[in-house]
């Protein structure tokens, strides 16, 4: 029975590789949105012009001297911006959480990292339209994610520069939800799944996801990556997405 530990170790290594690949592809998505400040074995550090900790992130950190590395990265954050550190199994930084707490960071949200191998997906009779006017898209995003108008405006400026496909789903003739598909070669990323509170609990996020999943197959992508809110993870699992690990986002 000696083969059992070896088999289990091999299976765990396989899962780790899948998670590592999904994280790297998510980093590629961010780098596609705006070039990373640092992309090395030490860290993937992504800053933007958006004054919100979610849009200024250290996505991975590998460091022998964790405290010194964290101090160095904090010093590089654009003035006036918040910043976040992502804590997950792909990091190699002993004592990272303790250091972040010492520096005033708090756990803001835990986001499952998920991926899906593309395939044809049936899309129902839904009213989903490409974005022409970014106004409704941004308004739904602000309400859905709790962004203020300054963050929403700067986020819209970033989105408009992307070579991505943005969509709004309509319900009763009104803009009700959003979704964005960002191609990065054989992989792609799904972002901005949001539904206006007036239209929640009608399956609109599910409908938008099925549309984007099928669209990714039409575009020849091999796999999709996303990181989910805890509340939405069940929707993605039911649609066939595989969870790799949780990302704890510490922000300040």
Residue, then its C-alpha position, 0 to 999 in steps of 0.5 A: x500500500x506504499x503507493x497511496x501516499x505517493x498517489x496522494x502527493x501526486x494528486x495534491x501537486x496536480x491541484x497546486x499546479x492547476x491553482x498556480x496556472x489559474x493565478x498566473x492567468x488572472x495576473x495576465x488579465x490584470x497586466x492586460x488591463x494595465x501594465x503591472x508595476x512589478x511582475x517577478x518571482x518576488x511579486x506581482x504588483x498592480x497599481x492603477x489610477x483608481x483610488x480603491x484598495x481593490x484596484x491596487x494589489x499585490x497579487x502574490x508575494x514570495x520573500x524570505x524577509x517578509x516584513x522588509x518586502x511588505x514595507x518596500x511595496x507599501x512605499x511604492x503605492x501611488x499617493x492617495x490610493x488604498x492597497x491590498x495584499x492577496x493571501x493564498x497558498x501560492x504565496x511564500x512569505x512567512x508571517x505575512x498576515x501578522x505583518x499586514x495586521x501590524x501595518x493596519x490591514x484588515x481582511x476585507x473579503x475572501x474570494x474563491x479563485x475558479x476556472x472552467x474549461x470552455x465548451x458550448x453552452x446553451x443560452x436562453x432567450x435573454x436580452x443581452x446587448x454589447x455596451x455602447x453607452x458606458x453609463x448604465x454599465x458603470x451605474x450598475x457597477x457602482x451600486x452592485x459593488x458599493x463604489x463611489x462615483x469617483x471610483x466608478x468614473x476612473x474604473x470606466x476610464x480603465x474599461x474603455x481602454x480595454x480590448x474586451x467585450x462588455x455587456x449589459x443584460x436588460x430586464x423589463x426593458x431596463x438595464x439590470x446587470x453587467x458582465x465583461x469578457x477579457x480575452x488573453x489568448x487561449x485563456x480569458x477572464x470574466x469580470x464585473x458580474x453585477x446585478x442592480x438590487x432592483x432586479x436581483x433573485x431573477x437569475x440574471x447573473x446566471x444568464x449573463x454567465x452562460x452567455x459569456x461562457x458560450x461567447x468564450x467558446x465561440x472566440x476559441x478560448x481554452x479556459x476561463x478564470x475568475x475570482x468570485x465573491x463568497x455569495x456568487x461561488x455557488x452560481x459558478x460551481x453550478x455552472x461547472x467552474x472548479x474552485x482552486x483555493x480562497x484568496x483572502x484580500x487584506x486592504x487598507 
